[in-house]
Amino acid sequence: MGTLWAKSRFAHKVPRLPIKCVTFGYLWAKPVLLIVFWKQKHGFTAFGITDESFQSALHSAFVKLGLLYKGSISRIELPSIDANLQASVQSWSGIGQLRVEQSRHKQALRTITSNMNEYFRTTPESAPLKSFIISGLVGMLIIIVVVYMEMIG
């Protein structure tokens, strides 16, 4: 029987990075990833929703707070408080995000999202099971990557 793993005759031509470069890369990868995640998460995220439930919750929050609004589901203008919201819903995963463009309106965003949470708690809608499965798989993948990076780093 022959060997399954044979050394390639071209292996000597592949440049190898010194260990210091690899360690330096891992050392800086964690803070850079944290900064990227921090910048992306200026807002609120809802899990287990549909397009219709997210839009209904937004509408309910605006009505309850007496806020006039105009725009589409992705960009919402609130002229009464001079704020712009960005909303995105990924139906396939059941995740929706809501952000405010002006940082001075973060408190208004918190009030809107707390009213949306109240709507989600009081309205009996079935959450798509697919979103929980995808979120669980992504969470497990992140944990595996973090453990792997800690083991080699």
N, CA, C and O of each residue as an XYZ file, in Angstrom:
612
protein
N       0.832     -1.183      0.000
C       0.000      0.000      0.000
C       0.873      1.241      0.000
O       1.916      1.285      0.652
N       0.440      2.229     -0.727
C       1.155      3.501     -0.777
C       0.690      4.410      0.347
O      -0.277      4.099      1.042
N       1.353      5.494      0.523
C       0.963      6.461      1.556
C      -0.096      7.391      0.997
O      -0.081      7.739     -0.183
N      -1.012      7.785      1.863
C      -2.056      8.710      1.454
C      -1.554     10.144      1.419
O      -1.990     10.934      0.581
N      -0.659     10.482      2.306
C      -0.168     11.854      2.409
C       1.261     11.900      1.890
O       2.192     11.498      2.588
N       1.430     12.373      0.704
C       2.767     12.481      0.122
C       3.170     13.949      0.069
O       2.337     14.821     -0.181
N       4.431     14.211      0.303
C       4.940     15.574      0.260
C       5.002     16.021     -1.199
O       5.500     15.300     -2.064
N       4.499     17.199     -1.449
C       4.499     17.731     -2.800
C       5.914     18.126     -3.202
O       6.693     18.596     -2.373
N       6.239     17.937     -4.457
C       7.574     18.313     -4.915
C       7.725     19.832     -5.030
O       8.832     20.341     -5.205
N       6.581     20.562     -4.929
C       6.616     22.019     -5.006
C       6.567     22.679     -3.631
O       6.494     23.905     -3.539
N       6.607     21.891     -2.572
C       6.465     22.434     -1.214
C       7.597     23.386     -0.862
O       7.390     24.316     -0.083
N       8.780     23.183     -1.409
C       9.902     24.055     -1.067
C       9.773     25.451     -1.669
O      10.463     26.372     -1.233
N       8.897     25.623     -2.666
C       8.730     26.922     -3.321
C       7.689     27.808     -2.644
O       7.553     28.974     -3.015
N       6.959     27.296     -1.673
C       5.919     28.066     -0.995
C       6.557     28.884      0.111
O       7.153     28.313      1.025
N       6.449     30.218      0.058
C       7.052     31.021      1.128
C       6.278     30.845      2.428
O       5.048     30.786      2.420
N       6.970     30.765      3.505
C       6.349     30.601      4.819
C       6.524     31.885      5.614
O       7.585     32.509      5.592
N       5.465     32.266      6.314
C       5.532     33.447      7.164
C       6.212     33.111      8.476
O       6.000     32.032      9.030
N       7.017     34.016      8.972
C       7.607     33.759     10.289
C       6.526     33.749     11.364
O       5.490     34.398     11.220
N       6.772     33.020     12.426
C       5.812     32.899     13.524
C       5.445     34.266     14.084
O       4.303     34.469     14.494
N       6.381     35.205     14.113
C       6.099     36.532     14.653
C       5.016     37.245     13.850
O       4.172     37.927     14.430
N       5.026     37.098     12.525
C       4.010     37.734     11.686
C       2.630     37.144     11.958
O       1.646     37.878     12.050
N       2.556     35.837     12.085
C       1.278     35.172     12.342
C       0.737     35.593     13.707
O      -0.446     35.906     13.840
N       1.608     35.601     14.725
C       1.183     36.013     16.062
C       0.734     37.462     16.056
O      -0.269     37.808     16.680
N       1.474     38.313     15.353
C       1.097     39.725     15.249
C      -0.273     39.865     14.594
O      -1.083     40.686     15.026
N      -0.541     39.070     13.555
C      -1.837     39.120     12.883
C      -2.980     38.721     13.798
O      -4.024     39.373     13.810
N      -2.791     37.644     14.574
C      -3.828     37.230     15.514
C      -4.005     38.248     16.625
O      -5.120     38.476     17.096
N      -2.901     38.862     17.046
C      -2.967     39.850     18.119
C      -3.815     41.044     17.710
O      -4.576     41.561     18.528
N      -3.703     41.489     16.479
C      -4.458     42.648     16.011
C      -5.820     42.292     15.440
O      -6.657     43.180     15.270
N      -6.070     41.026     15.137
C      -7.355     40.633     14.559
C      -8.500     40.802     15.560
O      -9.592     41.226     15.181
N      -8.265     40.480     16.814
C      -9.332     40.564     17.818
C      -9.808     41.991     18.045
O     -11.014     42.228     17.992
N      -8.917     42.963     18.299
C      -9.413     44.332     18.478
C     -10.073     44.892     17.223
O     -11.056     45.627     17.316
N      -9.543     44.553     16.053
C     -10.143     45.053     14.817
C     -11.544     44.489     14.655
O     -12.463     45.223     14.292
N     -11.728     43.201     14.917
C     -13.065     42.603     14.840
C     -14.018     43.222     15.852
O     -15.186     43.458     15.542
N     -13.532     43.485     17.049
C     -14.379     44.129     18.058
C     -14.821     45.513     17.609
O     -15.978     45.886     17.803
N     -13.922     46.270     17.016
C     -14.282     47.610     16.529
C     -15.295     47.512     15.400
O     -16.250     48.288     15.357
N     -15.098     46.564     14.481
C     -16.049     46.393     13.375
C     -17.422     46.032     13.908
O     -18.420     46.619     13.490
N     -17.494     45.067     14.833
C     -18.791     44.682     15.411
C     -19.419     45.838     16.177
O     -20.633     46.028     16.121
N     -18.608     46.611     16.889
C     -19.135     47.743     17.655
C     -19.736     48.786     16.725
O     -20.797     49.335     17.019
N     -19.067     49.069     15.599
C     -19.575     50.066     14.661
C     -20.854     49.586     13.971
O     -21.725     50.394     13.650
N     -20.968     48.282     13.744
C     -22.144     47.760     13.060
C     -23.357     47.685     13.975
O     -24.487     47.639     13.488
N     -23.157     47.673     15.251
C     -24.262     47.444     16.172
C     -24.759     48.708     16.867
O     -25.214     48.640     18.009
N     -24.681     49.853     16.206
C     -25.296     51.055     16.758
C     -26.786     50.988     16.453
O     -27.246     51.543     15.456
N     -27.511     50.332     17.284
C     -28.932     50.179     17.069
C     -29.447     48.975     17.827
O     -28.825     48.506     18.780
N     -30.592     48.485     17.389
C     -31.236     47.367     18.056
C     -31.544     46.280     17.046
O     -31.817     46.555     15.877
N     -31.497     45.044     17.510
C     -31.751     43.890     16.656
C     -32.876     43.065     17.246
O     -32.916     42.829     18.454
N     -33.794     42.625     16.391
C     -34.903     41.769     16.805
C     -34.746     40.412     16.121
O     -34.445     40.336     14.930
N     -34.951     39.358     16.882
C     -34.832     37.994     16.361
C     -36.204     37.332     16.317
O     -37.075     37.633     17.134
N     -36.389     36.437     15.369
C     -37.622     35.668     15.280
C     -38.801     36.480     14.778
O     -39.912     36.348     15.291
N     -38.566     37.321     13.774
C     -39.626     38.190     13.261
C     -39.838     37.927     11.776
O     -39.059     37.224     11.131
N     -40.893     38.499     11.262
C     -41.146     38.506      9.824
C     -41.203     39.963      9.372
O     -41.212     40.878     10.196
N     -41.240     40.169      8.063
C     -41.365     41.538      7.540
C     -42.604     42.227      8.093
O     -42.566     43.379      8.524
N     -43.700     41.482      8.065
C     -44.976     42.065      8.487
C     -44.994     42.385      9.978
O     -45.496     43.433     10.386
N     -44.445     41.480     10.792
C     -44.467     41.729     12.235
C     -43.563     42.906     12.612
O     -43.901     43.684     13.504
N     -42.424     43.039     11.942
C     -41.518     44.155     12.222
C     -42.169     45.475     11.823
O     -42.110     46.456     12.564
N     -42.787     45.490     10.647
C     -43.451     46.704     10.174
C     -44.637     47.053     11.072
O     -44.860     48.226     11.371
N     -45.390     46.059     11.500
C     -46.517     46.316     12.408
C     -46.048     46.846     13.750
O     -46.678     47.736     14.321
N     -44.951     46.310     14.256
C     -44.410     46.785     15.532
C     -43.926     48.222     15.417
O     -44.146     49.022     16.327
N     -43.269     48.560     14.310
C     -42.841     49.947     14.094
C     -44.034     50.886     14.035
O     -44.046     51.932     14.684
N     -45.039     50.505     13.253
C     -46.232     51.330     13.126
C     -46.914     51.515     14.481
O     -47.336     52.618     14.827
N     -47.017     50.433     15.238
C     -47.641     50.507     16.557
C     -46.868     51.446     17.489
O     -47.470     52.222     18.231
N     -45.544     51.373     17.447
C     -44.720     52.238     18.297
C     -44.894     53.706     17.903
O     -45.004     54.573     18.770
N     -44.920     53.982     16.603
C     -45.084     55.367     16.155
C     -46.440     55.928     16.553
O     -46.542     57.081     16.972
N     -47.486     55.110     16.420
C     -48.827     55.558     16.797
C     -48.905     55.802     18.296
O     -49.452     56.813     18.737
N     -48.360     54.878     19.081
C     -48.416     55.009     20.537
C     -47.652     56.236     21.025
O     -48.069     56.881     21.987
N     -46.532     56.566     20.365
C     -45.731     57.723     20.763
C     -46.189     59.007     20.086
O     -45.681     60.085     20.395
N     -47.136     58.904     19.173
C     -47.642     60.088     18.485
C     -46.631     60.686     17.520
O     -46.607     61.901     17.322
N     -45.804     59.853     16.924
C     -44.788     60.326     15.988
C     -45.294     60.209     14.557
O     -45.779     59.155     14.146
N     -45.179     61.287     13.810
C     -45.482     61.235     12.389
C     -44.268     60.675     11.677
O     -43.133     60.978     12.044
N     -44.498     59.863     10.665
C     -43.390     59.264      9.943
C     -43.708     59.190      8.467
O     -44.869     59.164      8.059
N     -42.648     59.156      7.676
C     -42.810     58.963      6.240
C     -41.575     58.251      5.724
O     -40.508     58.310      6.335
N     -41.726     57.586      4.605
C     -40.616     56.852      4.008
C     -40.966     55.402      3.796
O     -42.112     54.986      3.968
N     -39.973     54.648      3.423
C     -40.160     53.221      3.181
C     -39.781     52.446      4.437
O     -39.477     53.039      5.472
N     -39.800     51.119      4.341
C     -39.440     50.290      5.490
C     -37.947     50.389      5.781
O     -37.535     50.180      6.922
N     -37.127     50.702      4.781
C     -35.684     50.752      5.028
C     -35.205     52.108      5.537
O     -34.223     52.164      6.277
N     -35.852     53.179      5.171
C     -35.465     54.512      5.630
C     -36.724     55.252      6.061
O     -37.634     55.487      5.266
N     -36.752     55.610      7.330
C     -37.936     56.231      7.901
C     -37.563     57.602      8.433
O     -36.630     57.738      9.224
N     -38.285     58.603      8.000
C     -38.064     59.966      8.480
C     -39.103     60.285      9.542
O     -40.293     60.025      9.365
N     -38.636     60.851     10.648
C     -39.517     61.305     11.721
C     -39.399     62.831     11.793
O     -38.561     63.350     12.530
N     -40.234     63.553     11.030
C     -40.078     65.007     10.961
C     -40.370     65.729     12.277
O     -39.841     66.815     12.512
N     -41.202     65.143     13.134
C     -41.550     65.824     14.380
C     -40.371     65.945     15.337
O     -40.324     66.874     16.143
N     -39.408     65.010     15.259
C     -38.223     65.111     16.117
C     -36.948     65.259     15.289
O     -35.845     65.216     15.835
N     -37.096     65.435     13.963
C     -35.974     65.624     13.049
C     -34.972     64.475     13.144
O     -33.777     64.693     13.341
N     -35.477     63.257     13.003
C     -34.621     62.073     13.083
C     -34.878     61.179     11.873
O     -35.966     61.180     11.297
N     -33.864     60.428     11.510
C     -33.971     59.442     10.437
C     -33.586     58.081     10.980
O     -32.562     57.925     11.646
N     -34.419     57.103     10.686
C     -34.154     55.727     11.109
C     -33.806     54.881      9.900
O     -34.310     55.100      8.799
N     -32.939     53.917     10.127
C     -32.635     52.914      9.107
C     -33.124     51.574      9.638
O     -32.771     51.161     10.743
N     -33.932     50.913      8.845
C     -34.454     49.606      9.241
C     -34.107     48.590      8.164
O     -34.161     48.884      6.970
N     -33.752     47.404      8.603
C     -33.514     46.325      7.649
C     -34.034     45.027      8.251
O     -33.866     44.757      9.440
N     -34.660     44.247      7.409
C     -35.212     42.964      7.833
C     -34.713     41.895      6.871
O     -34.860     42.022      5.655
N     -34.131     40.853      7.419
C     -33.731     39.703      6.625
C     -34.734     38.595      6.916
O     -34.637     37.900      7.928
N     -35.686     38.444      6.026
C     -36.776     37.489      6.245
C     -36.284     36.057      6.338
O     -36.818     35.271      7.121
N     -35.284     35.708      5.558
C     -34.801     34.334      5.536
C     -34.234     33.919      6.878
O     -34.261     32.738      7.221
N     -33.716     34.881      7.648
C     -33.152     34.532      8.949
C     -34.031     34.996     10.107
O     -33.788     34.619     11.253
N     -35.042     35.804      9.825
C     -35.924     36.286     10.883
C     -35.282     37.335     11.766
O     -35.605     37.428     12.950
N     -34.374     38.129     11.209
C     -33.669     39.150     11.977
C     -33.980     40.517     11.401
O     -33.951     40.712     10.186
N     -34.279     41.463     12.281
C     -34.508     42.846     11.880
C     -33.639     43.780     12.691
O     -33.405     43.549     13.878
N     -33.156     44.845     12.049
C     -32.313     45.817     12.730
C     -32.912     47.206     12.558
O     -33.486     47.536     11.520
N     -32.762     48.008     13.607
C     -33.243     49.379     13.586
C     -32.151     50.273     14.148
O     -31.667     50.057     15.259
N     -31.763     51.287     13.364
C     -30.707     52.217     13.761
C     -31.192     53.643     13.560
O     -32.091     53.906     12.761
N     -30.582     54.553     14.298
C     -30.851     55.969     14.120
C     -29.609     56.597     13.489
O     -28.484     56.291     13.884
N     -29.818     57.474     12.511
C     -28.684     58.079     11.824
C     -27.996     59.134     12.685
O     -26.767     59.214     12.687
N     -28.754     59.938     13.410
C     -28.179     60.983     14.255
C     -28.005     60.437     15.665
O     -28.954     59.946     16.276
N     -26.800     60.528     16.164
C     -26.520     59.949     17.488
C     -27.242     60.689     18.609
O     -27.428     60.133     19.691
N     -27.647     61.918     18.371
C     -28.351     62.662     19.422
C     -29.764     62.131     19.681
O     -30.401     62.522     20.659
N     -30.249     61.253     18.822
C     -31.595     60.696     18.974
C     -31.581     59.258     19.481
O     -32.534     58.516     19.246
N     -30.527     58.856     20.166
C     -30.455     57.480     20.681
C     -31.546     57.211     21.710
O     -32.080     56.103     21.763
N     -31.881     58.192     22.516
C     -32.935     57.996     23.512
C     -34.290     57.787     22.831
O     -35.094     56.976     23.290
N     -34.544     58.509     21.749
C     -35.794     58.305     21.001
C     -35.834     56.893     20.416
O     -36.887     56.256     20.397
N     -34.692     56.409     19.941
C     -34.626     55.045     19.416
C     -34.902     54.026     20.518
O     -35.592     53.032     20.291
N     -34.362     54.273     21.713
C     -34.645     53.364     22.833
C     -36.137     53.343     23.172
O     -36.696     52.285     23.459
N     -36.770     54.499     23.139
C     -38.207     54.568     23.426
C     -39.006     53.828     22.362
O     -39.940     53.092     22.678
N     -38.640     54.024     21.116
C     -39.338     53.326     20.016
C     -39.170     51.818     20.149
O     -40.140     51.073     20.013
N     -37.953     51.365     20.413
C     -37.726     49.918     20.505
C     -38.374     49.310     21.745
O     -38.786     48.150     21.715
N     -38.471     50.067     22.828
C     -39.173     49.507     23.996
C     -40.655     49.346     23.692
O     -41.279     48.390     24.155
N     -41.229     50.266     22.923
C     -42.623     50.109     22.501
C     -42.776     48.957     21.511
O     -43.791     48.261     21.515
N     -41.761     48.758     20.659
C     -41.807     47.608     19.755
C     -41.739     46.302     20.541
O     -42.438     45.342     20.218
N     -40.897     46.268     21.575
C     -40.816     45.073     22.422
C     -42.154     44.783     23.081
O     -42.571     43.628     23.168
N     -42.822     45.825     23.542
C     -44.143     45.643     24.152
C     -45.122     45.073     23.124
O     -45.930     44.203     23.449
N     -45.047     45.562     21.888
C     -45.908     45.038     20.830
C     -45.625     43.553     20.594
O     -46.552     42.752     20.477
N     -44.343     43.189     20.524
C     -43.997     41.792     20.289
C     -44.452     40.894     21.443
O     -44.861     39.754     21.222
N     -44.381     41.410     22.672
C     -44.811     40.612     23.834
C     -46.320     40.420     23.883
O     -46.795     39.375     24.327
N     -47.073     41.406     23.436
C     -48.531     41.347     23.579
C     -49.248     40.815     22.348
O     -50.428     40.474     22.427
N     -48.568     40.737     21.223
C     -49.212     40.259     20.000
C     -48.838     38.807     19.763
O     -47.661     38.481     19.607
N     -49.838     37.934     19.735
C     -49.531     36.507     19.530
C     -49.254     36.203     18.058
O     -50.178     36.018     17.266
N     -48.006     36.158     17.716
C     -47.593     35.760     16.365
C     -46.576     34.640     16.503
O     -45.774     34.624     17.436
N     -46.618     33.731     15.588
C     -45.654     32.631     15.657
C     -44.345     33.072     14.997
O     -44.333     33.611     13.891
N     -43.282     32.833     15.689
C     -41.961     33.171     15.159
C     -41.501     32.066     14.219
O     -41.757     30.889     14.473
N     -40.828     32.434     13.141
C     -40.342     31.400     12.223
C     -39.250     30.554     12.873
O     -38.262     31.078     13.387
N     -39.447     29.243     12.840
C     -38.495     28.321     13.459
C     -37.132     28.386     12.781
O     -36.103     28.166     13.420
N     -37.130     28.686     11.491
C     -35.881     28.753     10.743
C     -34.921     29.779     11.351
O     -33.711     29.552     11.362
N     -35.429     30.886     11.851
C     -34.550     31.920     12.406
C     -33.833     31.432     13.661
O     -32.669     31.768     13.875
N     -34.511     30.647     14.489
C     -33.873     30.133     15.692
C     -32.798     29.102     15.347
O     -31.754     29.046     15.997
N     -33.053     28.297     14.333
C     -32.071     27.303     13.909
C     -30.831     27.996     13.350
O     -29.706     27.640     13.700
N     -31.038     28.984     12.483
C     -29.907     29.712     11.901
C     -29.120     30.440     12.985
O     -27.889     30.393     12.988
N     -29.806     31.111     13.903
C     -29.119     31.832     14.987
C     -28.322     30.871     15.858
O     -27.201     31.186     16.259
N     -28.880     29.716     16.150
C     -28.166     28.731     16.953
C     -26.931     28.200     16.248
O     -25.881     28.041     16.871
N     -27.045     27.924     14.946
C     -25.900     27.438     14.191
C     -24.803     28.496     14.078
O     -23.619     28.188     14.216
N     -25.199     29.736     13.829
C     -24.209     30.814     13.753
C     -23.535     31.012     15.108
O     -22.323     31.218     15.169
N     -24.295     30.953     16.176
C     -23.718     31.074     17.514
C     -22.725     29.966     17.812
O     -21.654     30.221     18.363
N     -23.071     28.737     17.451
C     -22.151     27.621     17.672
C     -20.889     27.774     16.826
O     -19.791     27.460     17.285
N     -21.043     28.255     15.594
C     -19.887     28.479     14.733
C     -18.964     29.551     15.324
O     -17.743     29.399     15.292
N     -19.528     30.611     15.853
C     -18.722     31.671     16.474
C     -17.970     31.123     17.682
O     -16.793     31.431     17.870
N     -18.629     30.325     18.491
C     -17.971     29.739     19.665
C     -16.820     28.833     19.233
O     -15.748     28.867     19.838
N     -17.032     28.027     18.196
C     -15.976     27.133     17.704
C     -14.785     27.947     17.195
O     -13.636     27.599     17.471
N     -15.047     29.017     16.462
C     -13.956     29.846     15.939
C     -13.187     30.510     17.076
O     -11.957     30.555     17.048
N     -13.904     31.027     18.080
C     -13.235     31.676     19.206
C     -12.375     30.675     19.973
O     -11.232     30.980     20.315
N     -12.900     29.508     20.242
C     -12.132     28.482     20.960
C     -10.919     28.079     20.126
O      -9.825     27.941     20.673
N     -11.079     27.890     18.838
C      -9.962     27.531     17.969
C      -8.889     28.622     17.969
O      -7.699     28.323     18.059
N      -9.312     29.891     17.867
C      -8.336     30.987     17.858
C      -7.605     31.089     19.182
O      -6.423     31.429     19.213
N      -8.291     30.799     20.275
C      -7.631     30.830     21.578
C      -6.649     29.673     21.739
O      -5.619     29.809     22.401
N      -6.974     28.542     21.133
C      -6.084     27.386     21.244
C      -4.786     27.575     20.462
O      -3.715     27.156     20.901
N      -4.901     28.219     19.285
C      -3.691     28.385     18.474
C      -2.992     29.710     18.760
O      -1.822     29.876     18.417
N      -3.690     30.647     19.379
C      -3.101     31.973     19.597
C      -2.482     32.156     20.866
O      -1.958     33.234     21.148
